């Protein structure tokens, strides 16, 4: 597999997995945080990652947008992720449930995205599954993978 994480300074990790009886799925783990030189996660080869036959992109995008949070009152750091979702026709699996605790707003900054042919079971873990983080634990599993465009789900916003 070619290096799709170029220059992301370990803010993106990509792995290919082949579940039994299913096609290969590319999983990208993301931490998109501002650093001195910008947002290293956005320098990964997202064109190659998102164009994989079946892709799941999961992580802390640190961005606010009505595309995934209908309650957001101020867009912030969202342009990159909104554009990737639109151009690569990615599905946003998040519900309206907040993914980050605390603060004064309803925060959904941890996202689960996939290509349209990947079907996921998505939920937020219960309170007993705390990690000490201010982010909730998101649990997801692959239910199936069909032909491109084969699974449909509306986005949240």
FENFENUR-V444893 format. One record per helix or strand of 3 or more residues. SS is the DSSP state (H for helix, E for strand). FROM is the first residue (numbers start at 1). LEN is the number of residues. If there is no record, write none. Layout:
ss & from & len
SS & FROM & LEN
SS & FROM & LEN
//
This chain:
ss & from & len
E & 12 & 7
E & 24 & 8
H & 40 & 4
H & 46 & 5
E & 55 & 6
H & 79 & 9
E & 90 & 3
E & 110 & 6
E & 118 & 7
H & 127 & 3
E & 138 & 8
//
